[in-house]
Amino acid sequence: MANMVVFSVLIATFTKMYSKTKSQVHIGMIFFVGMLFLDNAINVYTYFFMFDLYQAALLPFVLAVRIVQLAGSLVFLKITWQ
């Protein structure tokens, strides 16, 4: 869920940038980050509502992927704010 917060901040940042510059690049970034947000929303839903279908052995790998994604998203946010 931390990823979704970072993605929401990125979407808001790119929306603000687009409103100032009207650059098409920002529309692409909003779409890209929106797809990442959607991916995370589906994964959160899957984790909480379909937990019985997951095997306990898979959870560390799923968590590792989300942690790596969070690290990358935070770097992306830092670069965007510079």
C-alpha positions in Angstrom: 0.0 0.0 0.0 3.0 2.3 0.4 3.6 2.0 -3.3 0.0 3.3 -3.9 0.8 6.4 -1.8 4.0 7.0 -3.8 2.1 6.5 -7.1 -0.6 8.9 -6.0 1.9 11.6 -5.2 3.6 11.0 -8.6 0.2 11.3 -10.4 -0.5 14.5 -8.5 3.0 15.9 -9.3 2.7 15.0 -13.0 -0.8 16.5 -13.2 0.5 19.7 -11.7 3.4 19.8 -14.2 1.0 19.1 -17.1 -1.3 22.0 -16.0 1.7 24.4 -16.1 3.4 23.2 -19.2 0.8 21.3 -21.3 3.6 18.9 -22.3 2.5 15.6 -23.8 5.3 13.9 -21.8 3.4 14.4 -18.6 0.3 12.8 -20.0 2.4 9.7 -20.8 3.9 9.8 -17.3 0.4 10.1 -15.7 -0.7 7.1 -17.8 2.4 5.0 -16.9 2.1 5.7 -13.1 -1.6 5.1 -13.3 -1.0 1.7 -14.7 1.5 1.0 -11.9 -1.1 2.2 -9.4 -3.7 -0.1 -10.9 -1.3 -3.0 -10.7 -0.7 -2.4 -7.0 -4.5 -2.0 -6.4 -5.1 -5.4 -8.0 -2.3 -7.0 -6.0 -3.6 -5.5 -2.7 -7.1 -6.9 -3.5 -5.6 -10.3 -4.4 -3.6 -10.4 -1.2 -6.4 -9.5 1.2 -9.4 -11.2 -0.5 -7.8 -14.2 -2.1 -5.3 -15.0 0.6 -6.5 -18.6 0.8 -5.4 -19.2 -2.8 -1.8 -18.1 -2.1 0.6 -20.6 -0.7 2.5 -19.3 2.4 5.8 -20.1 0.6 5.0 -17.5 -2.1 4.5 -14.6 0.2 8.2 -13.8 0.8 8.8 -13.5 -2.9 5.7 -11.3 -3.4 6.9 -9.1 -0.6 10.4 -8.9 -2.0 9.0 -7.8 -5.4 6.9 -5.1 -3.7 9.8 -3.8 -1.6 12.0 -3.5 -4.8 9.1 -1.7 -6.5 8.8 0.7 -3.6 12.6 1.4 -3.7 12.4 2.1 -7.4 9.3 4.3 -7.0 10.9 6.3 -4.3 13.9 6.9 -6.6 11.6 7.9 -9.4 9.8 10.3 -7.0 13.1 11.9 -5.8 14.2 12.4 -9.4 10.9 13.9 -10.4 11.0 16.4 -7.5 14.6 17.6 -8.4 
